[in-house]
């Protein structure tokens, strides 16, 4: 009978055979991440920047934007607030930058920061629009207040609407069933955010006033007169919220926000998210573009060197500017294809809207008159 043999195992060889393959993969991955600039992010110093933001905070809440800012060493800590509330905040100076959604709110910030550091950056813009649903838009076509924008062989996603004619229907207490018996028996109304808090709500007041009077109020007395003339149409909406987009984009949007005042970028970002998830375009939700359009061009107003750095990045960093276009914004100085708004929509097969088909613009009153008008409409507590 053969004697048992003892076999000596070289533990070093066994360990290396187990360790080297995953270690090699780790090294290759580490090198790739280092070259891409991702690995050192958590180890690199990050400056926290306090900011007070209105509706455009959705840009800073985007995960890709957060990662891009972290790569540059900045993290934005957001305090959400309505644009007009922002301008009246008692501790305004404790923030490093603010981002109201429109010029009237920005003017108030500049006024309060007179003599202090207040540098403005304007990285992108977006039109104010009315979001609705296709059958309601077609009802407005039947009522001869709206018309579909050219869309080739596909159902239109965009319509142009005459605000003066639309407001005439609202003032006359017309109902949706007057133009389509299959629609709601509710009054024909546009729902807008609280004008005392939200710039989109205030700008909608400006749209209605301009449609009715064809010129912005030149004095505070004229602002009060115009406000009283349009107040019944706005009071018919009932209680306001801060932002209509969340109500419009939920599955129950037809009930919550039949016609809602929103920003174009919110709609395009919604359609992009659907495409990213393989759902295709939502052809039921459509936009109404007032023939006298209002473009909102928000100012990022910096109070500090850190705020300056974030503002400069939004103006110059290619990846942040590209992401702004992907989130539905028009960026300024878009000289190259990578920032081409129309080109990006074509790439995603999203039709490009004609943002101002009549070539006209709604002009809002100057800050003092505009705020007086809003106060008369909303009985604001500023």
Secondary structure, DSSP 4 states (H G I P E B T S, - for coil): -PPP------HHHHHHHHHHHHHHHHHHHHHHHHHHT-GGGTTS--EEEEEEE-TTHHHHTSHHHHHHHHHTTEEEEEEE--HHHHHH-TTGGGSSEEE-SSHHHHHHHHHHTTTS--EEE--EEEEEEEEEEHHHHHHHHHTTSEEEPP-TTS--SEEEE-HHHHHHHHHTT-BGGGT-TTS-SSB---B---TTT-HHHHHHHHHHHHHHHSS--SSHHHHHHHHHHHHHHHHTT-S--S-SHHHHHSTTHHHH-SSEEEEHHHHHHHHHHHHHTT----SSEEEEEESEE-EE---EEESSHHHHHHHHHHHH-HHHHHHHHHTTPEESS--SGGG-HHHHHHHTTPPPP-TTTTSEEPPPPPHHHHHHHHHHHH----
